[in-house]
Amino acid sequence: MVGVSVVAWLLVAPLVDAPGRIAVLCGMLGPLAVVSGTWLLVERTYRVSPGSLTSVMIAAFGFKVVFFGGYVAVMLGLLALRPVPFVASFTGYFVGLYLIEALYMRRLFS
């Protein structure tokens, strides 16, 4: 996940100006960090105690709701990143990384 995300950013970076590159990078970092952390947590929990996976995933969902709300507010409000590149990047990485995580979970559970 990390490698694909970095390569995607490196492909987009030359197409935008410096503030746009920073906005795209910040749009990637939040979803990448959360999806990577969630994947590690899910994999470890499933291997140790599969029965507790549902409660762990529910708690992780609650954390994500709060985290992403705060993350977007800080990035657009406090850091004043350019909104269009940030939102486009955030949305693309969010959807793409959660798709990858779903495919990983499918493989883990089968």
Secondary structure, DSSP 8 states (H G I E B T S, - for coil): -HHHHHHHHHHHGGGS-HHHHHHHHHHHHHHHHHHHHHHHHHHHHHHH-GGGHHHHHHHHHHHHHHHHHHHHHIIIIIS---HHHHHHHHHHHHHHHHHHHHHHHHHHH-
